[in-house]
Amino acid sequence: MKFSPIIALLVWGVSAFAQSADDSAFIAAREAFRKGDAARLASAVGETRGHPLAIYAENYFLRNRLARNDADGIPAFLARNEGNNVAERLRSDWLTWLAKQGDWPRVENEYAKLLAPDTERTCLQQQARLQRGDRRVLDEAAAYWLSMLEPGEACKPLLDALVAAGRINVDAAWQRARRQIEINRPSAAQQTLAYLPDSQVPGTTDFDAATKKSMSYLARQGANWQRQRSNRELAAIAIRYVAINDPLIAAVELEKREAQLERPAASWAWSQIALLGARRHLAEASIWYARAGDAPLTEENHQWRVRAALRALNWGQVRDAIQAMPPELAARPEWIYWLGRAYKSGGRTADADALFAKIAGQAHFYGNLADEELGRQVRAPAPTTPPSAEEIAAARDNPNLQRALLLFRLDMRTEAVREWNWALREMNDRQLLAAAELARRNQLWDRAINTADRTRHEHDYSLRFLSPFADSIRPVTRQQALDDAWVYGLMRQESRFITSARSNVGAAGLMQLMPATARWVAKKIGLNNFNPSQVHDADVNVLLGTSYMRIVMENLDNHPVLASAAYNAGPGRAQRWRGEKALEGAIYAETIPFSETRDYVKKVMSNAVYYAFLFNGKPDSLKTRLGVITPASGQNPKNADLP
């Protein structure tokens, strides 16, 4: 039997990561833990002594005991394994158990030993401090009121304590509830409103009507509806829900009632209409933002205020909206770039260049664009000295990386990635490059890329932008008349070259094909006797994926930005997001309504620039690739049934 290069490589990889007989005891321990078989687990743990993953087996044993309210053995295990990923996770779970037992002094003591505590564990530590009378905790918890809108079990008591201490008034309760409504969490908003005095808590029937039957709720308001604050606030909330379906109608409804609403509620309602209108690319969005006045905006809403101005090509509003952002938000690369563009449009060239210089040279979409604004070419930096044999040997001997490689071999990817990432936490650039090379040699393409991406001063872009399977993939891209740099840029974003990758919605393989799309393309290209299971075959996956990319390109003006958006969110959406007038590709990308697709398109296009440099040995232009997105022509697409 003759293997294609890509299949031959995959077969080699499977054999390289096959289970060994020495793993049987560990596998038995893992299965016993999954089944809750304490007796078999205890036996299997004893048989794993000496195995590199024995720490995992012992962890399973201790977790099984903890589930039965027995923490015996955990302190000794943690003492032996301080600083280890497994110990960190077990200590975190033990903290939760200790809190349930009311052992607050020990919660504080063990929390101090965590190296990377999460929010829930931090809240447990704050509860412990509150138990011993440390009132400073209330000041810390006050920061959660408008930021932690869906508190976990460990954090909710801190919010309760804020209210009990009289630190939260009626205005603050409604402000938090509005924030929760903004992220479409009405149940969480109801929980917040339960903090109000009993006489001011909205009735459940009214609240449900305002959030679920908003137009009918507004229509049946009585003559004196405005006398109660809860009615006025619910009217603003109902208007927000109307805006989800039609911001224009919501604006009309708000106009009718604005005079009866408190200024904070009315301003918030305008900000919601503006946000939802901006996401729909409505020209009125900037007007609605102006009507919102000084309403406190969330980070999301601040950003859409800028995007609405970008879409309208109103550089003065772009400037004002970015300057109104909180400093930490305005300091993000995208807003530094767009503020620079606004300054440049207004003739403030020196100020613009100073902003571009802040992000130029950074390996991302806006760093690339800033380089080009300054007249610099986008290219990969000269590679640093490759890791030495000694450096690679040190990576190979790193216990965390060793365990990660074994976990990958056993197809325990979640645990393997955690173990690998834990090992990288305090590595310097030389150690990161050695670890990335170790991953490459083991065909763990995603770990090689992600590890090389972390370097700060010394870089190797051939590792950051790996191009595995080139002997099979690049000929296919040429047959499809596609730019191989763009195809690789997309694949890097889709799967990180994990052949077995599967998304939570069922997309599979190197090019993350949905089953329905795969069937459609197979029929379109005449792939006879296609079986959906073939989407997991790497060669077939690449053939179908590149064929789909070509068809999408042909249906969307042969524009890679539109095609990239279509590959992620569907051709219909990519088409609808075009403007009524020509837009820069960068503005089109920045104003994509779906955050996942927006981030995806930017990364695919920036990836393509670096792949082009590595493939061709000369600089590439992101601005040229982005081009201009013209208005939709109105002509029917070549493939009306394109999925």
Beta strands, then each sheet from edge to edge (+ up, - down):
strand 1: 583-584
strand 2: 628-629
sheet 1: 1+ 2-
end
